[in-house]
């Protein structure tokens, strides 16, 4: 039986990495060893960034809700506590959208929250 040589798969693997490194500065886009390191590092940054984006959006929504709550004479934590006790199950993304697009509707939610707290 003939011996299998790895040239084709090696070339394919290297081409894949170099294609991902296209546009990188200097030797990082030309030399396989440096390109492999740069691609691995950028993959790690992309993975971390996907987690951070979720955190950043949650922080943004909370800041928007808090600002709208302050306009209605309450703060974020008491508002959220009141909503929970009132049985309103709106997520923070939707609450921030309501706060921006429909201030009267948000005021009604604040009143409902205050009423649930007693």
N, C-alpha and C positions, 0 to 999 in steps of 0.2 A: 504494500500500500504506500502511496506517495506521501511524503512529508508536507504538512501544511505550513506555508510561510505566512507571516503576519503583516506583510507589507501593505496589503490593501486596507485592512482594518486600521492599521496604524495611521495611514494617510487620511482615512476617513475621520478618525478621531481628532487628528491634528487640525484638519480643515474645519471641523465643527467648532473647535475652540478658537481658532483664528477668525472665523466668521463672527463669533460672539464678541471678539476683541476689536472688531473693525471700528475705527474712529478713535481708538485710544491713542494717547500721545507717545511719540517716539517708538522705541523698540517694543513697547507693550503690545503694539498691533502687528509686529513683524516676527518677533522671535517666539517660538512656541513656549519655552520655559517661562518667560516673563508674561506672556499672554495668559497662560494657564493660571498663574498666581493672581493676575489682575481680574480675570473672570471669576475665580473663586471668591476673591474679596468683594467684588461687586455683587455677586450672588448673596453673600452674607449681608451686605448693606441693604439689598432689596428686601430680603426676608425680615430684617429688623424694621425697615421702613413700613412694611405692611402692618406690623403690629403697632408702630407709633402712630400711624394715620388714624387708627381706631381710637387711640387715646386722645389724640388732638381734636378729633371731631366731637368726642364726648365732652371734653373741656369747653369747646366752643358752644355747644348746646347748653351746657350748664350756665355759662357766663351770660348767654342771651336770656335764659329763663330767669336768672337772678336779677338782671337789669329790668325785665318786665315786672317782676315781683316788687322790686323797689318802687316802681312807679305806682303800684297798687297798694303800697303801705304794708308790705310783709317781706319776709326774706325767703330764700330758696328752700332752706331745710324745713321750715314750718309749712310752707306751701306743699312740698312733696309729701310730708307726713300727713297733712290734711287730705290730699288727693288719695293717698293709700287707704286712709280710714273711710273716705267717701266711696271707695270701690271704683275709682276711675283708673283704668289701666291704659293710659296713654304713655308711650315711650318719650324719652327726652327729645328725640329728633322731631317728633310731631309737635310736642309742646313748644319747642323753639320756633317751628314754622308758624304755629298759631299765634305766638307772641309777636312775630314780625308781620304776618299777613292780616291778622284779625284781632286787633287789640281789644275790641268789645267782647269777643268770644273768650279771650284770655281773662278779662276782668270777671266774667261769669264763672270761669273755672276757679279763680281766686276766691270769689264769694262762696262757692260750693265747698272749697277747701276749708275756709274759715268756719262755715256752718258745721262741718263734720268735726272740727276740733272743739266746738262748743262755745 
